[in-house]
Amino acid sequence: MTDWLEKVYSATGDIAQLETAYDGWAEGYDDSVAALGYTNPALVSAMFARLMPDVTGPVLDAGCGTGVIGEILSLAGYAVIDGIDLSRGMLKRADGRGVYRSLARAVLGEPLEIETGTYAGAVSSGVFTVGHAPASAFDEIARLLSPGGVFVVSITDPAFEAGGFGEAMTRLERDGIWESAAVSGSYLPLPNAEAEHRHPGKVYALRKQG
Ligand SMILES: C[S@@+](CC[C@H](N)C(=O)[O-])C[C@H]1O[C@@H](n2cnc3c(N)ncnc32)[C@H](O)[C@@H]1O
């Protein structure tokens, strides 16, 4: 299973390579991350529920993968969940859960064909990291949120440093687009992974202004 981690983390920003890697991993992804003790979906969902208790508004799962978060939020009562992801293989698995209103292939970091202010909330688990979704995609996520909407995202500490995520969050806060709503404590997203992939991280919550 570490082979798959090697593959997806060696793509370093090449979208076609990343897509091929995730398409190949899609079938075994859930078992792989379960064995690695993957904690991001639980942390992201808990933070989202804390800050967005209204379960009626539409939620975007950005980089939904096989739909782990969609299933958690659906079971918790969130009624309308859309997912986007660059991997058709992962999207197919997500579709199999039957919890998403819509699923579409889209690349975070490119303009998204979604109307401004569509979502009451957005979640992203394990997606904003080096070689995956870039910090520049925060602008599009912020655009898609309605005023008061919350974006909850997991980011490992090394990615936060290397990927310019902190700078992007601060810029959007300074420009009055969103404000920091909460930051989780430190945890290990992949506690059972080998040392090179066992980095601590946090969940960040941003609230759209206006
Ligand atoms: C580690 S998986 C996380 C999936 C799911 N959110 C979870 O927590 O189980 C990363 C997902 O992000 C997707 N992804 C990576 N970079 C992306 C990008 N730039 N745009 C859209 N999806 C992306 C991958 O295809 C993959 O499904």
The ligand as an SDF file (V2000), in Angstrom:
LIG
                    3D

 27 29  0  0  0  0  0  0  0  0999 V2000
   -5.7650   11.1660   -0.5960 C   0  0  0  0  0  0  0  0  0  0  0  0
   -7.1590   11.1980   -1.6520 S   0  0  0  0  0  0  0  0  0  0  0  0
   -8.3990   11.8340   -0.5310 C   0  0  0  0  0  0  0  0  0  0  0  0
   -9.7840   11.4380   -0.9610 C   0  0  0  0  0  0  0  0  0  0  0  0
  -10.8710   11.7430    0.0490 C   0  0  0  0  0  0  0  0  0  0  0  0
  -11.0670   13.1680    0.2110 N   0  0  0  0  0  0  0  0  0  0  0  0
  -10.5310   11.0900    1.3810 C   0  0  0  0  0  0  0  0  0  0  0  0
  -10.2120   11.7820    2.3520 O   0  0  0  0  0  0  0  0  0  0  0  0
  -10.5660    9.8470    1.4240 O   0  0  0  0  0  0  0  0  0  0  0  0
   -6.8470   12.6380   -2.6640 C   0  0  0  0  0  0  0  0  0  0  0  0
   -7.9270   12.8450   -3.7160 C   0  0  0  0  0  0  0  0  0  0  0  0
   -7.7700   14.1460   -4.2660 O   0  0  0  0  0  0  0  0  0  0  0  0
   -7.8780   14.0650   -5.6680 C   0  0  0  0  0  0  0  0  0  0  0  0
   -7.0890   15.1900   -6.1930 N   0  0  0  0  0  0  0  0  0  0  0  0
   -5.7650   15.3940   -6.0490 C   0  0  0  0  0  0  0  0  0  0  0  0
   -5.4170   16.5500   -6.6300 N   0  0  0  0  0  0  0  0  0  0  0  0
   -6.5450   17.0810   -7.1420 C   0  0  0  0  0  0  0  0  0  0  0  0
   -6.8470   18.2630   -7.8710 C   0  0  0  0  0  0  0  0  0  0  0  0
   -5.9030   19.1600   -8.1760 N   0  0  0  0  0  0  0  0  0  0  0  0
   -8.1210   18.4830   -8.2560 N   0  0  0  0  0  0  0  0  0  0  0  0
   -9.0940   17.5930   -7.9480 C   0  0  0  0  0  0  0  0  0  0  0  0
   -8.8820   16.4570   -7.2680 N   0  0  0  0  0  0  0  0  0  0  0  0
   -7.6270   16.2070   -6.8640 C   0  0  0  0  0  0  0  0  0  0  0  0
   -7.3460   12.6930   -6.0320 C   0  0  0  0  0  0  0  0  0  0  0  0
   -7.8190   12.2630   -7.2740 O   0  0  0  0  0  0  0  0  0  0  0  0
   -7.8580   11.8500   -4.8680 C   0  0  0  0  0  0  0  0  0  0  0  0
   -9.1290   11.3220   -5.1320 O   0  0  0  0  0  0  0  0  0  0  0  0
  1  2  1  0
  2  3  1  0
  2 10  1  0
  3  4  1  0
  4  5  1  0
  5  6  1  0
  5  7  1  0
  7  8  2  0
  7  9  1  0
 10 11  1  0
 11 12  1  0
 11 26  1  0
 12 13  1  0
 13 14  1  0
 13 24  1  0
 14 15  1  0
 14 23  1  0
 15 16  2  0
 16 17  1  0
 17 18  1  0
 17 23  2  0
 18 19  1  0
 18 20  2  0
 20 21  1  0
 21 22  2  0
 22 23  1  0
 24 25  1  0
 24 26  1  0
 26 27  1  0
M  CHG  2   2   1   9  -1
M  END
$$$$
